[in-house]
Amino acid sequence: MLDPNYGGAQRYFADVCLELAGRGHSVLSVIRHNSVVASELISVKNIEVAVISNRFGWHDPFATNQIKTALNRFQPHVVEVHLARAAFLTGKTKSVSKWPLIAKMHNNLNGKYYRNMDVVVPFTAQAAKSESHTNIPQHKFASVIPNFSRLQPVPTIVKPARIDKLFAAGRFVEKKGFNILLEALAEFKAMDRNFSLQIAGDGQEFSSLKALSTELGIHDKVQFLGRRNDVPDLIKNADLFVLPSLNEPFGIIVLEAMAMGTPIIATRCAGPLEVLDDTSAILVAKGDKSSLADGLRRAIQDPEGCRMRAQNALTVYKNCYAADAVVPKILDLYDAIIQQFECHNGTRR
């Protein structure tokens, strides 16, 4: 993982390293200098961390050489890359690699960065369709393996009779739709509804979002928490989790809300629609403040309905998206790919 930002892809990368190591596998985690996930991986049993200097961006021969050196020393059975930069730079080692290169999808792919990958692992049924990507042949796609969360699910749903504490989190960028959430809450306030909102995260739109909350007259209702490491606890303590995204390929944070038993309102983006339905969340139109305000009103007027949806979402999480449900599928895929690679190359390891 060589991307410098922090989001769902980085969260997944750390989680899969930790899960594999926890199940007794030896893991080499290749990350860039000052990676946001370094503190989670360093000094963990069965994880070796290789820190790569990537000063020269996408076309950095020094970074490629460092990756090649780390892999040759570790001698992996399989290499999994996350996001385009890691795929592009690691792919340049293909001519000398003795192991299959797997790309784990997190969004749509551009084939020029992934052309040296042996296998692409889609995370949703929509993502498995090659026409959603640029120049990725269909034969490279493996079966769908969804994202997962390491969170232990709550044993029971315990929510208050009133729903007035709202929570949202994510990077403060346009596609996350936090401006729509604030506008919906302003419309909601005009209906004389009581609420408070906590938003965890940071990004380029922080100042404009804070200014918007003042402009809309809801600054006293909204608390900007900054980047937090305790998001699951914040979700658990909220009455309602809100995902207002305009574009969300998956949304691991939705899984965290499901695991914590917190009722969910989400926009009808590709990711949430893969995981949720009307029996497990209140789904609203994306980019529509009135639709979101109506969803908030429905939730607050029907706390028992929210509790039932949260219970359904918790069951889906346990069966489909918890680590114990997904990681065995990842390991099965590794085994199958390793066998195919060895047969094709006439090697046995």
Order of alpha helices (4+ residues) and beta strands (2+ residues): alpha-beta-alpha-beta-alpha-beta-alpha-beta-alpha-beta-beta-alpha-beta-alpha-beta-alpha-beta-alpha-beta-alpha-beta-alpha-alpha-alpha
